[in-house]
Every structure is written in C-alpha cells, then in structure tokens.
C-alpha cells in the first residue's frame, strides 16, 4: 500500500463495504494545508498521528500540540493490539511496521518538555492585545509602547519590561501624547491590570529568553527522517487564549523567517493546529484577516498548516477555502447548529455519486472518515469513505520515565532549560532613573550650599515657610517674580532621557510583519 512520494492515509470502501482503493496525500501538495474534523471520540487524534508519522518518515519536520497527553506515544514503537491488527487486516495493509519516531517535547511550563519562550518584542502589539483581550483604545496604547521601545532602544523581553514601560508612560501620559498620540491613563491602568492577570495565569513562563529558534523545530535526523515537535498542552489548555495566541505567534514567526521556495517536492514543515476553534473564538476581524493572509501566503514558504477541530464551522470560510486536504470524521446532528455543520462539511467536498456525503458524515464509525486530497494538477479528489490505517507508533501516552529519558537525550537538551535575564527595558529605565536621581541630588546639594546666608539666625530653615524666599534687601530692594520653573522629578528626568533616545533613533526603527512580530 505504501507508494513513493505519497502518504498512505487508509483504504476506501464501496457502498457494499467491499474495499475500493488506497487513499493518499501527495507530498507535493502537502503545503496546500488541510483540515481534520469530527466529534469527540471519532478518531481525530489517530488521523493526526498517521499524518504526522507519514510526513516525518518522508523527511518533513512536524510541529503539533498534545492536548490530552496521548499523542506522546508517537515517540515509542507501536504495539500489535487487537484493534490495530484487525484494522490492518481489514484494509489489506500488509506493509504495517511498528517503529518509533524522533520527537522533541516542548512545554511552556518546562514540566513535560523543554521550555519554549518568546520575548514580548517578538510577540508584537497585535498578538499581545489578543492575548490580553484589550479594547481598541488599549491596543492603541500598546502600539505606542512598542513604537517607543522599538525606536528608543528599550528591549521588551518579559512582563516586567512591559510593566516598567507602561508605568513610565502612565506617569507622563500628557508629555508623550503630544509626540505619539493620545495616551489615556485609564487605558494604561487597564493594561497594567491585564499584565497582572497574565502573570497569575502563568504567562511569565512564556515570555523571556532564550527565545525559541525556528530552526529547532525544523530538524531532521541523520537517517533523513523529520523530527516531530510535540507541545505538551494539557496544562496550557487551562488558558485557551494563551494557547491560541502562542500558536499564532509560531505561525507568524515561520512566515516572517522562512524564505520563499514556491512549490517544493515536499513541505519544509507541517504545522498541526489542534483545537483550532480557540484561535478564532471572539477574534477581532483584523486578526482573522491577518490569519487568512498568512495561511494563503505561507504555502509558498513550504509550510503546510493543518487545522484540527470538532466542527468545520469553527474555521472562518475565508480560511476554510485555503484547506485542500481534508479528513472528515463523524459529526452528530442533534441540534440546528450541528445540522448546519453537517451540511457545510458535505458541501465542501467534491461529491461522490455513489453515496450521499451528508448522510455518510452522520453514520461514520470510529476510525472511519471521508477523505479528499489534492490530486492531479491540484484539483480535489472525489470524496471517499475511508478506513484510516493504524499508526506505526504507540497509540497512547508515554510513561513519565520514558518522557524524562527522551527529554534528557534530546537534540536541544540544555539549550532552553535555563532562564537568561539580560539587560532590557526594566534595567535601562531603572538605570536612567538612578542617573537622574544622582544628578538631582547633586544639583540640590549645590543649590542648598549656595543659598546658605553669611550669618546664621540660629533656627531651622524650612522650605515653604518663607525662609527660602529672597528678601528685598538681599536682592537690592527689588522683588523678583517667580520664574515658573519647577525642579523636575527623577521620573521626569528619566522620561526626557528616553524621549531623547526615541528622537535620535527614528532612523533605525525595527520592522514588524503581518501579525506584528519582529522580522529578524
């Protein structure tokens, strides 16, 4: 059943249940994206594992999230369980060989894999606003903050850097508003509270250095197989907005960093976006438009994006139209929305005259799916009712000892496991404030020394009680009007220093991409 240049998905069958033919995904169309949908318990995870194994065996690196923990078994050799051997015999799959695949485990919290991080600067204002559920006014303030940081040489690496910059902006909102546009103190305050919420939700584990290098999820082994990067997401799913924003950031990093390759013989990377509805739920229109743009254009970078979700309605139509390879497991049609989902899923396939697609979707068994992939000249194949092949790796989770052993022997062991806290916006602003404080103290001491009278009156002199005002005698009989000058505070001095840095750095502003992430 295995063919060169193609990924074997399973074997289709006729309406009388007799075997029809093998169903394949052509590697040269692997970067045309895909969709795996179906209700809970219908076999989506096994289909994802089959595709991931097939791409990896062909030398294509894979990135996927492990939502429930059972995808980790792909790193161990499969076992001849009853259902596995029965399915292989049922579809005539005599080529089934059990094997383990090269896997790198990642975890934002560093518990079930190597730490995976990004800096605040790399995340950018658009994705950060999405993560913080910021209003339009708050997003505007975030954009100004990033502009000040980008142009003023203030690296934003972690949450404390952004907090320090927001504190600075809030203290001097009026002065900065004249340069960058309206900065509302209430918006700054809301963002500061949002940062505290993010910190309580564990986002401080994600922001910092060393930041992930995209090359480390695009590794291949010495025997030519692609490495499968598995993100432990069972704990991360407790903060679904962070999960969705993180995967979006990775997608934007791939888009910005990878070169154009056109249509390669096989993808450079395949990216599985599990629980895809978390990406689009309550997403602002501008973000959905940017995602659609990235999905449309990233194909030419050799990246295939495969969305995995329960309901095809979870994916906007503009994105759905870009997904050429489809595996549709069973859907239930108990509610009007579910019935609409069945009709939507059926209408997206190239119809097979041998059966009703809509009826088939509601009657598919576990491990069975409607499959349509891109064939000759990139046209979608006629949909076929397909029994999915069993995976070669283990179906089910690794033990804790197995996972720890693989993490310790990983190709990236020791690279991401220790935090690095280099000088950034927090330290720079603190240093400027300290420098201004030292200068202010020296100036005040000089002024006090110069104002000491020649003869002491034998009592304390208190500012604000008239003792510090010049008398007519000491000024030659003429009273002086107040000049209006007020001694600047430490923070004001620091603000002016930062503003000067911004003013002199406009010519070297950093460049940001479609989703606001930095172009390196």
N, C-alpha and C positions, 0 to 999 in steps of 0.2 A: 504493500500500500504506500510505502514511502517513495517519494519522487524527488529528484534533484531540482532545486530552485523553487520548491513548493513546500508549504507547511500543511501536513495532513491533520484535518480537524475531526473527521469522522466519516461515516458512511451513511448515505441517504437511503431511504426505502420507499417503495411504491405504496399506493393506497391499499394494496392487498398484503402489506407488510413484508413482501419479498425485498431482498437487497437490490439497490439500484446501482450506485457508483460511489466512489470516494469523493469527498468534498475537500477542496484545497484552497489555501490562501497563497497566491503567487507573491513571492518575496519582492518582486519588482514593484508591486502595488502595496507593499506593507506600510509605506509612508503616506498612503491616502486615508489614513485614520480609520477608526472603527467604533462599534458600539456593541456592548453586551448588556442585555436587559432581561428581566424576568423577576417573578415574585420570589420571596424568601423561600429557600429550600428547594429550588428547581435546578440548581447545578451551575450557577454563575461562577462560583469560585473555582470549580473544576475546569470550566471552559477557559477562565483566565489563566490557570496553571498550564493547561495544554498549549495555549498560545505563547505564554512566556517561555516554556521549555522549547518549543519549536523555534522561536526566534533565537534563543540562546545557543541552541545546538548549531544554528546556521552562522554563528559568529556575531550576532547582533546583541549589544548590551540592552538590558531591560531595567526599568525602574517601576516598582509597584508598591502599593501600600497594603499592609496586612491588618485588616480591620478587626478580625476576630482571633487572630493568632494561629489559625490553621494553615495559612499559606507558607509558614516557615518550613514545613516538611519538604518543600521543593529542594532543600539542601541535603536531603538524605535519600538513599536508594529506596525505590518503591518496593512494595511487598505484594505477593500473589494472593490478595484477599479474594474471597468468593465472588464479590460483585465485579472485581477487576477482571478476573479470568473469564467470568461469564460474559461480560461485555465484549472482551477481545474476541471470544469465540463467536458471539452473536454477529459481529460485523466482519468476521474473517480477518482479523488483524493479527496475523502470524508473526509480524515483524516487531512485536512489542518486546522491548528490552528494558529492564529496570536499571536505573542509574541515578546518581546524584549530580547536582548541578552546582557550579561555582556561585556562591552567594556572599554578599556583603550585607550585614544587618546594620540598620541605622535607627536612631531613636532620638527625638528632640530632648528627652529627659536623661539620656545616657544610661538607661537601665537595661534595655534589651538589645542594645546595639551601640555603635559608635555615635558620639554626639554629632548632631548636624545643626549648623548655625548659619545665620545670615546677619549682616550688620543693618542697622536702621537705615544708613545711607543707601545700601543696595536695595532695600525693600522699596523705598521711594514713597512719595506722599499719597499716590492713588491707592496702592495696596494697603498702606498703613491706615488710611482713612476708612477703607473697607473693614479692616480688622477691628478698628475702634468704633465702628458704626457711627462715624462722625457726620454731622449735618453739613450742609453746603457751606455755611459760614466757617465752621470749624475746619473743613477741608481747605478753605482758602487760607486760613492762618497756618495750617500745616505746610502748604505750598510756599508761603513766605518764609517759614522756618527753614525749609530745605534750601531755599534760594540764598538766605543769609549764610547757612552752613556751607553750601557748595562754593559760593563765591568768596567767602571770608576765611577759608582755611580752617574750618571747625569740623573735624571728622565726627560724624554721628555713628557710633559703633553699637552702643547698648542703650537701655532705657534711661539710665542716669544721665547720659549725654543729652538726650532729647528733653528730659526733665529740666536740666540746667539751662538749656537754651530757651525753653518756654518760660522759666522763671525770669530770665533776663528780658524776654520780650514783654512779659506782663508788667514788669516794673517800669518799662519805658515805651509803653504802647503808643503814647502820643508822639514821641520823637520819631519812632520807627514808622509810624503810619504816614508821616509826611514823605518818606522815601519809598515805601513799598506798598502803600495802600492801607486801607482801614484794618487795624488790629484791635478787635474787641477784647477787653479784659475778661468779659464773661465767656467768650469762646476759648480763650487761653485757659481759664479756670476749668472749663468742661474737659478740655484735652488733658489737663493735668490729672483730673479725677479719672479720666479714661485710662491713663497710664498706670494709675494705682490699681485699677481693676485688672488690667492686663498682667501686672506683676502678681496679683493674687491668684490669677488663673495659670500661672507658670510660664508666661511668655518670656520672662527674663532668662529662661533656659535656652531659648531660641536665638535671642539677639546677643551678638558678641563675636569674638574671634577665638580660634581661627575659623573663618567662614568657609563653607563648602566650595571646593573646586569642582566645576562641572566635569573636568577630565576624570575625576574619581568615580563617577557613576557611568563612565563610558569605557570601562576597562574590558580587555579581552585576555584570556588565559594563553599560556604557551602552546596549548593544543588547538587554539583557534576558536574556542567557544566564548560566547559573550557572557559577561558577569551579570548576575541578576541582583540588583539592589533592592532590598526589602525593607520598607519603613515600618517599624512597629507602631501601629496607630490605635491600639486598643485603648490606651490611656489618653492619647491625643484626641480621640473622638469625643471625650467629655467636654472639649472646647471645639465644637464643629467649625466655628468661624476661623479659628487659628489654623485648623486642618486645611480648610479650603483655601485660605489666603497663602499658606505655606506652599501648597502645590502650585498655585498660580504663580508665585514668585519663581519657583523652579522652572516653570514653563517659560516665563519671561526671560530668565537667565539663559536658557537654551536658545531662545530666539535671538537674543542680543549677541551672544558669544559665538555661535556656530557659523561657519562660512556657508555661502550658497554652494550647493552641489547638484542642483537640478533633480533629475530622477535617477538615483543610483540603482544598481542591480539588487540591492537590499538596503534596508534602512540603516542609518548610523546609530539610531537609538529608538526604542519603543517605550512609550510612557503610558502606563495604565493609571487612569484617574478614577479610583473606586469611590463609591458614594458620591457620584457626580452632582447630585441634586444640591449638596452643600455648597457647591461653587456658585450656583445660580439663584438660590433662595434669597429673596429680598435684595438681590444685587442691583445697584443703580444702572440705569440704561447705558450710561457712558462706559461702565465696566463691561457689561455684556457685549457692547460694540467692540471694545478693545480685544476681548477674548475671541470673538468671532474673527477679528482681523488677524490675530496671532495664529489661530487654528488654520486659517486659509493660507497664510504665508509661510508657516513653519515647515510645511511639506517640502518646500524647495531647499530646506536645510537638512533634509534627510531624516526628519523626526516624524514618527508615527504616533498619534495621540489616540488612545482607546478609552472611551468613557464607559464606566460600568455603573449601572443604576437599576433600580427596580422598575421604573416606569419611563417609557420613552418621552412622556410629556415633561419629565424633569429637565430635559435639554431643550433650549430655545430652538425654534425652527431654523434660524439663520445658522446655528452651529450644526444642527442635525443634518442639514443639507450637505455638509462637508464630509460626512462619515460614509465611506464607501463600502467597508467590510462589516457585515452585521451578523450577530448571533443572537437570536431571539428565543429565550426560554418561555415557559408557560406564564401567562397572565391570568388573573382571576377577574371576572366581570360581574361583581356583585353590586357595585354602585355605579351611578351615571358617569362619574369621572373615570372609573376603571373600564367601563364600556367604551368611552371615548378613547382611552389609551389603546384598547384593542384595535379599534378602527384605524387610529393613527399609525400604529405599528404595521397593520396589514397593508395600508395604503402606501407605505414607504418601500415595499418590496416590489420587485418585478414579478408579476403574478405567474403562478404555475397553473395551467388549465386542468391539471389532474386532480386538484383539490381546492377547497376554499381556505384561503390563508387565514381569514378571521376566525373561522371555526377551528382550524388547527391550533391556533395560538392558545385557545382555552382548554384544549384536550391533550396537550403535550405531556409526556411523562417526565419523571426526574431523569436528568442526564440526556434529555432529548431537546432539540432546538430546531428552529427554522434558520437556515444558513444561506446567506447570499454574499458572494465576494466579487471583486472586480476581476473580470476575465480579459479576453482578447480586446485590445485597444482601449482598455479601461472601462468597458461597459459592465454594468452589474449583471451577474448571472441570474437565471431563473431561480426563485426561492425553492429550496428542497427541505423536506422534513428529514432531519439528520440525527443519528445516534452518535453522540460525542465519544471519541476514543478515550480510553483510560490514560492517565498521565504515567510517565516513566518514574517520576519522583514519588516520594511518600505523600499520601493524601491524609493530612492531619498534622498536628503541631510537633515540633521538636521537643525533647525534654530540656530542662534547664541546663543540665550538664552538657548536652550536645551543643546548645546555643553558645554557652560560655566558651567551649573549646573552639568553635568556629570564629568567634569574635577575637579570641586571643591570637589565632593564627591568620587573621585577615590581612589582606594586602595593604590596608590602611591603618593597621594597629599602631597606636602611639601617635598618630598624626593629629587626631581631633579630640583626644580624650582629656586634654588639659586646657583650661581657660587661659587666654592671653589678654591682659588688660594694659594695653599701651596708651600713650598719651593721646587724648581725644578731647572733644568739646568740653567735657566736665573739667578736666585738668587745666585746659587752656584758659577757660573763663575764670577758674579759681585763681590761676597764676596772675591773670590780668587784674583781678580784683585785689589780690595781695599787693601787687606792684603799685596800684593806685592808692591802696591804704597806706603803704610805706611813704609814698610821695606826699600824701595828705598830712600824715603825722609830722613829717619833716617841715612842711610848709607852715603848719600850725605852730610848731615849736619856734620857728624863726619869727613868725608874726608876734607871738607872745613875748619873746625876748625883746623885740624891737619896741613893743608898747609899754615896757616897764618904765615908770616915772623915775626921775632923778632922786626924788625924796619920797620915802615910804610914809604912808599915812597911818601905818600901824594897824591896819584892818584888812580883811579879805576883800578881794575884788571879784565880784560875781557878774559874769556876762548877763546882760538883760536887765540889770538893776541900775543902769546909768553910769556905772564905773568905767565901762568900756567906750563911752561916748566922748569924743573930743570936746574940750571946753573952748569958749571964745578966746580965753587967754592963751591957750596953747595953740590956737590957730590964727593968732594975730588979730583977734577980735571979730573975725568974720565966720559966721556959721556956714558949714558945708551941708549941702543937700545929700541925702542918701543916693548912692550911685546905682542902686538896684541890683548890684552884684550879690549873689549868694554863693557861698562856698559849695562846690559840687561834692556830692556824696561819693563813697567808694564805688557803689554800683554805677553811678552816672559816669564816673571816670572809666570804668571798665566798658560801659556801653559805648562811649565815644571812641575808645580804642578799637573795639570790634567794628564800629561803623567805618572808621578809617581803613581798617583792613578790607572791609567789603568794597569800599570805594576804589581802592587801588587794585582789586583783584577781579574786576568785571571781565577783563580780557581773558582770564583763564578759568572761566566757569566750567563746571563739569557738564557732560552731555548725558541726557536721560532718554530712554527708549519709549516704546509704545505704552508699556504698563508702568512707566515711571522708574524702572530700575536703572542703575548706572551702567553705562557702556564702558567696559574696561579697556 
